[in-house]
Amino acid sequence: MKTVYKNIKQLIGAYEAPTGLLEGKAMADAPAIGNAFLIVDGDTVEKFGPMDKLADSDMLDAAVEDLSGQFVFPAFADSHTHIVYAGSREQEYEDKIRGLSYVEIAQRGGGILNSADLLRRTTENDLYEMAMERLARCVEGGTGAIEIKSGYGLSTESELKMLRVIRRMKETAPIAVRSNFLAAHAFPREYADDHDAYVSLIVDEMLPEVAKEGLSDFVDVFCDDGFFTVPQTEKILAAAAKYGIRPKIHANELALSGGIQLGVRYNALSVDHLEHTGDDEIAALKGSGTVATVLPGAAFFLGMPYAPARKMIDCGLPVALASDYNPGSSPSASMKFVLSLASIKMKLSPVEAVNAATVNGAHAMGLGASHGQIAPGWKANFIITKPMPSLAYFSYAYTENLIEKVVVNK
């Protein structure tokens, strides 16, 4: 079935020849066609252009949708989420209101450890059902590709359980799903006094099983103050490299941890969070091909400093935006709100924010050759807005529901 979308007020992010990762000043530009048409044949983009190039023959035997006053742009590529979890953590929300920090809650045995306790008691099927409900909310909010991390199991059995849930989601979800092995998310209670032994468990027992079953596209480590040290992180990344599993790193959320430099050294696809990033970190990232992924939803929820994304872009880095959707520090699926935070708090232009959440987000999870853009021959993955005056209005009106329809195909 062919569908012709006509009279589009503006078609954003449609490339005749797909673009690569956008760095620095290139992030400020996106192709835009006013008064446009877009033709989708089945699940694939056929062609697009200005309305005066739409022929009568293009509309033969086609469904026609009139999008007067509406915008179309690529579906979001959310490269950092933790949506496989067993329960919410609103009790910690109240702790935060009373003044406890993220680190203090973790030191009291809360945070990730609370999620791990509950997940270990939850069946694989129940986890799958809950995660698919969350995924549906992500898609409703415009997400067309997503990365999901483990990290709430913290034991071999439970980490494998999480990854098997993600594998099942890959098979059944309406969008592209990538998996990330994050057993190095926190130290479980049983290893509270012997952190190195837990690192050895990850390297000697978990990783071989993950590789044997082909359960993960990436490996991740929370390399930060109070969590995994640089030497511990390096041991995990070196072991993963033997299995050909590429790293992504939680880095510099809480301190100048050295995680960014280590990630670059190990050719990490992305380093994520980056709230504490200085000149040395930016210099390490420059020209490395590692994507600087920032998560303003977490900074907002935790009341932490925002990553210096404006400075990163001005220095020529490729920046991606992701939701960090999780029960403890960013309980939101809304990439639209992430765009708003990126502009309001990080001073990204609306176009830069869209590029960070689409083109660069796709590259940050290895999907840059298939997602994050609208291109002939690519699967159709895009957002249709309600009528609005400009692209900037989408993130300006930060609580207004402006998405009319999300078209997704794997």
Beta strands, then each sheet from edge to edge (+ up, - down):
strand 1: 2-12
strand 2: 32-41
strand 3: 44-50
strand 4: 62-66
strand 5: 71-74
strand 6: 76-81
strand 7: 143-149
strand 8: 176-184
strand 9: 218-223
strand 10: 246-251
strand 11: 270-273
strand 12: 291-294
strand 13: 319-321
strand 14: 382-385
strand 15: 403-407
sheet 1: 3+ 2- 1+ 4+
sheet 2: 3+ 2- 1+ 5+ 14- 15+
sheet 3: 6+ 7+ 8+ 9+ 10+ 11+ 12+ 13+
end
